[in-house]
């Protein structure tokens, strides 16, 4: 994954300020979450060279902020007991400051709900989006607009699935 971040020089001319891989990632053992860019709801200063993704990875954006990331979901191993999956999911969400987002995991251990509007595109793989009452199978380039619902993603295939996401802090009613 290559990120190309633009900005301005001191003369106000457009330039490349960053060109390289994501600064941070987490959870590569189960697929991984890779930060591409973040905003914090404050002014965007296009003359700085700050890598806004080079900070602790937290699931949700701050108030008024955004998260731009991609995440990979590996296939689930066969025969893992539900209690082990629950423990693994609890640890993974705790690692990204999101233990409080796991409100009802009875349908799937990775179920979670955030106060965000998320734009998600499946780039490759065989994935099912699980909701409280429904499930939908996705194919590459399907787009999901996730409006603060309790949900989980499941890889049904034998290969890693790759998704890209933009999370926007929102008051979801």
N, C-alpha and C positions, 0 to 999 in steps of 0.2 A: 504494500500500500504506500503510495506516494502522495504527500500533501503539498500543494503549491499555494502559498498564502501571499496575497498581494498587499500592497500599501503604497505610501508616498514617501519620496525623499524630501529633504529640506526645501527644495524648490517647488514642491507640490506636484512633481512628475511621478507617474505610476511606475512601481518597481515590484520585483519579487522580494519579499522579506524572509520567507522560509521556503525551503524546497527539500523535502525528505520524508522519512517515515513518521508515524504518530509518535509523539513524545512519551505517551504513557499507555500501558495496557494492563489488564488484570484477567485472571482466570483462564489462561491459555490451556490449562490441563483439561478443561471441559468445553473448550471452543475459544472463548476470549471476547473481551470488550475492549475496543480500541478508540481512544479519544482523538477526534480530529480537530475540533474547535469548540470553544465555549464563550458565552457572553454572560455578563453579570447584571444586565439591566442598566448599566451606566453608559456614558458616552463612549463611542468607539474612536480611539485615537489611531488613525491610520499611519502616523509617522513613527510609531514605536516599533520595536522589534520583539515585543513580548510574545512568547508562545502561550496563548491562552488555554492550550490543552495540557500544558506541562504543570499540572497540579493534581492533588489527590483525586482519584476517581470516585465520584459520588453518583449514585443512580440518577437523582433528579436535579434539575437546574435550580439555582437560587432564585429568590423572588425577582420576577421580571427578566430572568435570564433564559438562555437556551443551551442545549447540548447537541453537538453534531458528532455522531460516532458510527462505527460499524461494529457488528457483533456476529460472532460465529457460534453456531450450535452444533456440537458433535452428536452423532447418533448415541442413543442410550444403550448401555450394555444390557444384555439379556439377563433376566432373573435377579435383578437387584431388588431387595425387599423395600416396601414403601417406607418403613421407618428409617432406613438408610438414606433413601432419596430425600425424605423430609429433613434429615440432619444435614445432608450436603447442600440442599437449597437454603436452609436457614443460615448456614455458614457463608454461602456465597452472597446472600443479600446483606448479611451483617458486614461483610468485607467492603461493600460499597455504600455503607451508611443507610441501608434501606430495610432493616429488619421490621420497622414499623409499617412498611408497605405490604407486608404479608398478612392480609386480613382474614382470608378464608382459603385455606389450601386443601380443603376436602376433595376437590375435583382433581387437583394436580399439585405436587409439591412446589412448583415454581410460580403458582398463581400470586399475583401482586396487583396493587392499584396505586397509581400516582396521581397527583393533582397537576397533570400536564396534558397537552394536546401533542400527540406524537404522529409524525409522518414516517411511515416505515415502508421500505421496498425490499422484497425478497429478490436478491440478485441471482442466487443459485441454490438449488436444493429442493427437498420435499418436506414442507413444513405445514403443520396444522396450528391455527390460532384457536386456543381454547378460551371460551368465555363461561360465565356461570351457567347459562342456559343453552348455549349453542356452540358448535365448532364449525370451522371452515378450513378446507384444505387449500393451500396456496400453491401457485406455480410461479416460476421465475417471472419477475417484472410486475407481479400483482402488487398493488399499493393498499396499505391499511392506514386509515385515519383513526387512531386510537384515542378516544375521547374520555379519558379518565376512568375506564372500566377495569374491573378485576379480570386479569387475563394471564395466560402463559403461552409459550411457544414450544412446540415439540417437533423434533426432527424425526421424520418417519423413515428416512432413507438410510443408506449405508455409507454415505459421504457427508462431510461437514456441510452445513447450510450457512450461507452468508447473507446477512441483511444489513441495510443501511438505515439509520434513524436520525431524525431531528426531533428533539424533545423541547417543548416550549412551555414554560411555567404558565399556568392558567388557573383561574378559579372555576372548577368544574362543578356544575350543579346537576 
